[in-house]
Every structure is written in structure tokens, then in C-alpha cells.
């Protein structure tokens, strides 16, 4: 069966989606250009035409995954409701569940980013944008009188650090922390950071 001819942008997007799937399935270290090519039924040369090295493909795949996550976060935070509801929705979406497909991708990305500058830039960018978005909704809640928080940026950093740490525990060591207990800790941290009752 003949393949449909895609535009450069469409082909690149297809390759990125396949790379994300292969990274999720095999891990960053094990994934090969050939795996991505095989998943789409294309040649290795086609993948290398768009991404000259595995490292560039991996960094671009993580950038695509990061943009997808940020788009979803912006959607949650852009809803027309209270800052408290928007923040809780974002935190509940971001919070690790133990199901971990997406979290495995990010934990691997952080590990590889220690040695790969291109991936470090991607993960740092996602981290900064995520914290900025959370800090912004906290600041909106402070301005609206919903929250009592003297430093929204510091609160956002502490909350995301807790969520990231719980994600590592729940993903790497299933059963180490019951999901219900992890959610209690998140709710307690929100209450403490924002001067809220635990459920609002």
C-alpha cells in the first residue's frame, strides 16, 4: 500500500508522535532511530532527514510532549471559575496517580537531561513555564482574596517539587505510598501554602 505524501510539517509531527510512543515503550536509552522508522513504516534515512541525530529527535519529542502538557495546563487554568478551582483542577491533573505512562516519560527525561544539554533546555523550559503558570493563578487568587500567600512563585516551586517527588516515588516504587495518602499530602500542602481549608 502506498503511503500518503505528507507535508514537511505533517511528517515531522508524525515522527515526533512516534518517537514519544517509542520512548514511552522502550525508554530513552533503548529507543533507536530504527524503532521510530519501523513504527511508521518509513526508512531510517527519512527520520534522519528531519532530525539529524537521535539526541535531536529525543529533544524534539520531549519538546512536543512538553507543549502538549502546557497546552492542557493553560486550558485548565484558563477556565472561567475561581482561582481555587482552577488551581485544584491543575494540581489534580498533574498529580501522579501511579498509572505513570506520562510520568515515566518525564522521569526518564530528567535523568537523560543531566547529560544532554538540548534535553536539559527542554525540561528546564517546561519546568519554568509550569511554575510560572501555577504562580500566576496563585497570584490571581491572592488578588481576589481567595488565598493568603506572600510569595506565589515560592509556593508554586514548593508545590511542584512535592508533586514531582511524589511522582518519582509512585512511578519508580509502586505501592510505596498509597495514592490516597499522596493526595492527602497534596491537599495539605495546598492548604498550608495558600491559607485554605483542606477542601474548598
BELKA-V451327 format. One record per pair of residues at least 4 apart in sequence whose ideal C-beta (glycine too) atoms are under 6 Angstrom apart, sorted by the first residue. I is the first residue (numbers start at 1). J is the second residue. If there is no record, write none. Layout:
I|J ; I|J
This chain:
6|10 ; 6|11 ; 12|50 ; 15|47 ; 15|50 ; 16|60 ; 16|61 ; 16|64 ; 18|36 ; 18|39 ; 18|40 ; 19|36 ; 19|57 ; 19|61 ; 20|61 ; 20|65 ; 22|26 ; 22|31 ; 22|35 ; 22|36 ; 23|28 ; 23|31 ; 24|101 ; 24|105 ; 26|30 ; 26|31 ; 27|108 ; 28|108 ; 28|112 ; 31|35 ; 33|44 ; 33|47 ; 33|54 ; 34|38 ; 34|44 ; 36|47 ; 37|42 ; 37|43 ; 37|44 ; 37|47 ; 42|46 ; 51|56 ; 51|57 ; 52|56 ; 55|116 ; 59|118 ; 59|119 ; 59|122 ; 62|109 ; 62|119 ; 62|122 ; 63|122 ; 66|122 ; 66|126 ; 70|129 ; 73|90 ; 73|133 ; 74|78 ; 76|89 ; 76|90 ; 77|86 ; 77|90 ; 77|133 ; 77|137 ; 79|86 ; 81|85 ; 81|86 ; 83|87 ; 83|137 ; 83|140 ; 83|141 ; 83|144 ; 83|146 ; 84|146 ; 84|200 ; 86|137 ; 87|137 ; 91|95 ; 94|163 ; 95|163 ; 95|186 ; 96|103 ; 96|166 ; 96|167 ; 96|170 ; 98|170 ; 98|179 ; 100|104 ; 100|171 ; 103|107 ; 103|167 ; 103|171 ; 104|171 ; 107|171 ; 109|113 ; 109|123 ; 110|123 ; 112|116 ; 112|119 ; 113|119 ; 113|120 ; 113|123 ; 120|124 ; 131|156 ; 131|157 ; 131|160 ; 134|156 ; 135|152 ; 135|153 ; 135|156 ; 138|149 ; 138|152 ; 138|155 ; 139|152 ; 141|146 ; 141|147 ; 142|147 ; 142|149 ; 147|194 ; 148|195 ; 149|155 ; 149|194 ; 155|193 ; 159|189 ; 160|164 ; 162|189 ; 166|170 ; 166|182 ; 167|171 ; 168|172 ; 169|173 ; 169|176 ; 169|177 ; 177|181 ; 177|182 ; 187|198 ; 189|193 ; 190|194 ; 191|196 ; 191|198 ; 196|200
